[in-house]
């Protein structure tokens, strides 16, 4: 089963009366009256991270990917809870010291605090993080409007190249390899955009599973489609050079997930406000497409206006 089939078949009905659950079609719980926003994420070795050779880096990736669920909703994370399942090989004194130091560093960077969690014994290493923020406003999924522009923060694709480097599936020079691996473990979260997002975004999601798949999720219950323009999709100079040197197709490298940038839609009259927010925060925001009627197919166009297909639309959770 696909992730949403599992949710719809077994859990949607029992959450139906709880309006704060947002129909289990978003990544957060939102109690508007109490101003509380909560997200929960689980990360397993072999699926969400390759191994535990660098526990200090793995825990950074896990925590950042978790709080990105709040950031993309226009919410600054405030507290987090962390639960870990492991054994004496993974939870050694050395590893636990590295994890502790990394979490302290992340807390200082993002102004968040650890509030609790749980530890259990298991031969399968995993972490679960609950993130908490406060707000009376939120940017939902499925609120995109016809003719909205589609935007994304930062660059896409670097993390995927980092995974390829760690997996030894592609050859890189040393500088490029270190750059992409760093982006894989430490995605640059656009946290300072949160207070501005609420002013212009109609709908939003974080790019976790991949640009195309996450964009589809953002409008999945609306009679809408999207048109994306490959040329406009932002990539780093390192990735752009890699694409040119290896003669690769850009579209195949920018929708593989783990970017944790904010993907959102906004009315065409919001362009100047978005541009000003980008300048004020120093966060790159790029217009990459358009929301169109659901009567049309979702399409991607190359530089010449020709329709193209992406080999990967993103990571699909199957059970």
C-alpha positions as CSV (number, residue, x, y, z in Angstrom):
1,X,0.0,0.0,0.0
2,X,1.0,3.6,-0.6
3,X,1.3,5.8,2.6
4,X,-2.0,7.6,1.9
5,X,-3.9,4.4,1.1
6,X,-2.8,3.1,4.5
7,X,-3.9,6.3,6.3
8,X,-7.2,6.5,4.4
9,X,-8.1,2.8,4.8
10,X,-7.3,2.4,8.5
11,X,-7.0,5.7,10.3
12,X,-8.9,8.6,8.7
13,X,-12.3,7.4,10.0
14,X,-11.2,7.3,13.6
15,X,-9.7,10.8,13.4
16,X,-12.7,12.3,11.5
17,X,-14.2,14.0,14.5
18,X,-11.0,15.6,15.5
19,X,-10.7,18.8,13.4
20,X,-7.2,19.5,14.8
21,X,-5.9,16.4,13.0
22,X,-6.5,18.2,9.7
23,X,-8.0,15.0,8.1
24,X,-4.7,13.3,8.5
25,X,-3.7,15.0,5.3
26,X,-1.1,17.3,6.6
27,X,2.2,16.8,8.5
28,X,1.0,18.6,11.6
29,X,-1.6,18.7,14.4
30,X,-3.0,22.2,14.8
31,X,-5.2,23.5,17.7
32,X,-6.1,27.0,16.6
33,X,-7.7,28.0,19.9
34,X,-4.7,27.0,22.0
35,X,-2.2,28.0,19.4
36,X,-0.4,24.7,19.4
37,X,1.3,23.0,16.4
38,X,2.8,19.5,16.7
39,X,4.5,17.1,14.2
40,X,5.9,13.6,14.7
41,X,8.5,11.8,12.5
42,X,10.3,8.5,12.7
43,X,13.6,7.7,11.1
44,X,15.0,4.2,10.6
45,X,18.5,3.1,9.8
46,X,18.8,1.7,6.2
47,X,15.8,3.8,5.1
48,X,16.2,7.4,6.3
49,X,20.0,7.2,6.9
50,X,22.5,4.7,5.5
51,X,24.4,3.8,8.7
52,X,25.5,5.1,12.1
53,X,29.2,5.7,11.4
54,X,28.6,9.4,12.1
55,X,26.0,9.6,14.9
56,X,26.7,13.3,15.4
57,X,25.7,14.0,11.8
58,X,22.8,11.6,11.6
59,X,21.1,13.2,14.6
60,X,21.5,16.7,13.0
61,X,19.8,15.4,9.9
62,X,17.0,13.7,11.9
63,X,16.3,16.8,14.0
64,X,16.4,19.3,11.1
65,X,14.1,17.1,8.9
66,X,11.7,16.9,11.7
67,X,11.4,20.7,12.5
68,X,11.1,21.4,8.8
69,X,7.5,20.2,9.1
70,X,6.8,23.2,11.3
71,X,8.9,25.7,9.4
72,X,7.1,25.1,6.1
73,X,3.8,25.9,7.9
74,X,5.1,29.3,8.9
75,X,5.8,28.2,12.5
76,X,9.1,28.5,14.4
77,X,9.7,25.3,16.4
78,X,10.1,25.8,20.1
79,X,10.4,22.4,21.8
80,X,11.2,18.8,20.7
81,X,11.0,15.3,22.2
82,X,13.3,12.6,21.1
83,X,12.9,8.8,21.4
84,X,15.5,6.3,20.4
85,X,15.6,2.6,19.9
86,X,19.0,0.9,19.8
87,X,21.4,-1.5,21.5
88,X,24.9,-1.6,23.1
89,X,26.5,-1.4,19.6
90,X,24.7,1.8,18.6
91,X,24.2,3.5,22.0
92,X,27.8,3.4,23.1
93,X,29.2,6.1,25.5
94,X,31.1,7.6,22.6
95,X,28.1,7.7,20.3
96,X,25.8,9.1,23.0
97,X,28.3,11.8,23.8
98,X,28.4,12.8,20.1
99,X,24.6,12.8,19.9
100,X,24.3,15.0,23.0
101,X,26.9,17.5,21.7
102,X,25.2,17.7,18.3
103,X,21.7,18.2,19.9
104,X,23.1,21.0,22.0
105,X,24.6,22.7,19.0
106,X,21.3,22.3,17.1
107,X,19.4,23.8,20.0
108,X,21.6,26.9,19.9
109,X,21.3,27.2,16.2
110,X,17.5,27.0,16.0
111,X,16.6,28.2,19.5
112,X,14.8,25.1,20.5
113,X,14.8,23.0,23.7
114,X,14.7,19.3,24.5
115,X,11.7,18.5,26.7
116,X,11.7,14.7,27.0
117,X,11.4,11.4,25.1
118,X,12.0,7.7,25.6
119,X,14.6,5.1,25.1
120,X,14.1,1.4,24.3
121,X,16.2,-1.6,23.4
122,X,16.1,-2.8,19.8
123,X,18.4,-4.3,17.3
124,X,16.9,-2.0,14.7
125,X,18.1,1.6,15.3
126,X,15.5,4.3,15.0
127,X,14.6,7.7,16.3
128,X,11.3,9.4,16.7
129,X,11.0,13.2,17.1
130,X,8.0,15.2,18.2
131,X,8.3,18.9,17.4
132,X,6.2,21.6,19.0
133,X,5.5,25.2,18.0
134,X,3.0,27.9,18.9
135,X,0.8,30.0,16.6
136,X,-2.9,30.9,15.9
137,X,-2.3,30.8,12.2
138,X,-1.0,28.1,9.8
139,X,-0.4,27.5,6.1
140,X,-2.3,24.4,5.1
141,X,-2.1,21.9,2.3
142,X,-4.9,21.9,-0.3
143,X,-5.4,25.7,-0.2
144,X,-3.7,26.4,-3.5
145,X,-5.6,28.6,-5.9
146,X,-6.0,28.4,-9.6
147,X,-3.2,30.5,-11.3
148,X,-1.1,30.6,-8.2
149,X,2.6,30.8,-8.8
150,X,4.7,27.9,-7.4
151,X,7.8,28.8,-5.4
152,X,10.6,27.0,-3.6
153,X,13.3,28.2,-1.2
154,X,17.0,27.4,-1.4
155,X,18.4,24.8,-3.9
156,X,17.3,21.3,-4.7
157,X,19.3,18.1,-5.5
158,X,22.5,18.6,-3.4
159,X,21.3,16.2,-0.7
160,X,20.6,13.5,-3.3
161,X,24.2,13.8,-4.6
162,X,25.4,13.5,-1.0
163,X,23.6,10.2,-0.7
164,X,25.1,9.1,-4.0
165,X,28.5,10.0,-2.7
166,X,28.0,8.1,0.6
167,X,26.8,5.1,-1.3
168,X,29.8,5.3,-3.7
169,X,27.3,5.3,-6.7
170,X,28.9,8.2,-8.4
171,X,32.4,9.6,-8.7
172,X,33.2,13.1,-7.3
173,X,36.4,15.1,-6.7
174,X,37.1,15.5,-3.0
175,X,35.8,19.0,-2.7
176,X,32.5,18.2,-4.4
177,X,32.1,15.0,-2.4
178,X,32.5,16.8,0.9
179,X,30.1,19.6,-0.2
180,X,27.3,17.2,-1.2
181,X,27.7,15.0,1.9
182,X,27.5,18.1,4.1
183,X,24.3,19.1,2.4
184,X,22.9,15.6,2.9
185,X,23.6,15.6,6.6
186,X,23.0,19.3,7.3
187,X,20.2,20.7,5.1
188,X,20.0,24.5,5.3
189,X,16.6,25.1,6.8
190,X,15.0,28.5,5.8
191,X,13.8,29.1,9.4
192,X,13.9,32.9,9.1
193,X,11.2,32.8,6.4
194,X,8.6,31.5,8.8
195,X,7.2,34.9,9.9
196,X,6.9,36.0,6.2
197,X,5.3,32.9,4.8
198,X,2.0,33.6,6.6
199,X,1.8,36.9,4.7
200,X,1.8,35.5,1.2
201,X,1.6,31.6,1.0
202,X,-1.7,30.0,0.2
203,X,-0.5,26.4,0.6
204,X,2.8,24.9,1.6
205,X,4.8,21.7,2.3
206,X,8.4,20.9,2.9
207,X,10.4,19.1,0.2
208,X,11.1,15.8,2.0
209,X,10.1,13.1,-0.4
210,X,10.9,15.0,-3.6
211,X,9.8,18.1,-5.5
212,X,7.3,16.4,-7.8
213,X,5.8,14.0,-5.2
214,X,5.5,16.7,-2.5
215,X,3.9,19.1,-4.9
216,X,1.3,16.5,-5.8
217,X,0.7,15.9,-2.1
218,X,0.2,19.7,-1.6
219,X,-2.8,19.7,-4.0
220,X,-3.9,16.1,-3.7
221,X,-7.5,16.8,-2.8
222,X,-8.0,19.7,-5.1
223,X,-9.1,19.7,-8.7
224,X,-5.8,21.3,-9.7
225,X,-2.6,20.4,-11.6
226,X,0.8,22.0,-12.0
227,X,3.2,23.1,-14.7
228,X,6.9,23.2,-13.8
229,X,9.7,24.8,-15.7
230,X,12.9,22.8,-15.5
231,X,15.2,25.8,-16.2
232,X,13.8,27.7,-13.2
233,X,14.2,25.0,-10.7
234,X,17.1,26.2,-8.5
235,X,20.3,24.2,-8.0
236,X,23.7,25.1,-6.5
237,X,26.7,26.0,-8.7
238,X,28.3,22.7,-7.6
239,X,25.3,20.7,-8.8
240,X,25.0,22.8,-12.0
241,X,28.7,22.1,-12.9
242,X,28.3,18.4,-12.0
243,X,25.3,18.2,-14.4
244,X,27.2,19.9,-17.2
245,X,30.4,17.9,-16.7
246,X,28.6,14.5,-16.5
247,X,26.1,15.5,-19.2
248,X,23.2,14.6,-17.0
249,X,19.5,15.6,-17.1
250,X,18.8,18.2,-14.5
251,X,15.2,16.9,-14.0
252,X,16.5,13.5,-12.8
253,X,18.5,15.0,-10.0
254,X,16.1,17.5,-8.4
255,X,13.2,15.4,-7.2
256,X,14.7,12.7,-5.1
257,X,14.0,14.1,-1.6
258,X,15.8,15.1,1.6
259,X,16.0,18.8,0.5
260,X,13.8,20.1,3.4
261,X,13.2,23.4,1.6
262,X,9.8,25.1,1.6
263,X,7.6,24.6,-1.4
264,X,4.6,26.9,-1.5
265,X,2.1,28.6,-3.8
266,X,1.1,32.3,-3.8
267,X,-1.1,34.6,-5.8
268,X,0.5,36.5,-8.7
269,X,0.0,39.8,-6.8
270,X,2.3,38.6,-4.0
271,X,5.5,38.6,-6.2
272,X,6.9,41.8,-4.9
273,X,6.3,40.9,-1.2
274,X,8.0,37.6,-1.8
275,X,11.0,39.3,-3.5
276,X,11.3,41.7,-0.5
277,X,11.1,38.8,2.0
278,X,13.9,37.1,0.1
279,X,16.1,40.2,0.2
280,X,15.4,40.8,3.9
281,X,16.1,37.3,5.1
282,X,18.9,36.4,2.6
283,X,16.9,33.3,1.7
284,X,16.8,32.3,-2.0
285,X,13.2,32.1,-3.2
286,X,12.5,31.0,-6.8
287,X,9.3,30.9,-8.9
288,X,9.4,27.5,-10.6
289,X,5.9,27.0,-12.0
290,X,2.2,27.6,-12.1
291,X,-1.0,26.0,-10.6
292,X,-3.4,25.1,-13.4
293,X,-6.9,23.6,-13.8
294,X,-7.3,19.9,-12.9
295,X,-8.7,19.5,-16.4
296,X,-5.1,19.7,-17.6
297,X,-2.3,17.2,-16.8
298,X,0.5,18.1,-14.5
299,X,3.5,18.7,-16.8
300,X,7.2,19.6,-16.7
301,X,8.6,21.7,-19.5
302,X,12.3,22.0,-20.6
303,X,14.1,25.1,-21.8
304,X,12.5,24.8,-25.3
305,X,9.0,24.4,-24.0
306,X,9.0,20.7,-24.7
307,X,7.2,18.3,-22.3
308,X,9.7,16.1,-20.4
309,X,9.4,13.2,-17.9
310,X,11.3,12.8,-14.7
311,X,12.7,9.3,-13.9
312,X,12.1,9.9,-10.2
313,X,9.1,11.8,-8.8
314,X,10.3,11.3,-5.3
315,X,10.5,8.7,-2.5
316,X,7.2,6.7,-2.2
317,X,6.4,5.1,1.2
318,X,5.1,1.6,0.4
319,X,3.9,-1.0,2.9
